[in-house]
Amino acid sequence: MDVISTPIRKELATIKVSKIAIAEGDHEEFIIRAHTDYLAATIPGAKRIILPNVSHFAPWQDPTTFNNSILQFLRN
């Protein structure tokens, strides 16, 4: 399945940052999991973070888990 068009795919691979998190809730209702998998696999250095028991609105649904997950990511 081609989840992202070829021109964008090439651009994603050129992103140069020290860290990038692709975060989503395990009950995500807007973003397709295949897209976040692809982003994490295509962007150099990206890490996918799956947040438990939340949806697209993780920062509001469970701010402690969201913040701790992002802080842990930034520390590692």
Secondary structure as UniProt FT lines:
FT   HELIX           6..12
FT   TURN            13..14
FT   STRAND          20..25
FT   TURN            26..27
FT   HELIX           33..42
FT   TURN            44..45
FT   STRAND          46..51
FT   TURN            52..53
FT   TURN            56..57
FT   HELIX           58..61
FT   HELIX           63..75
//
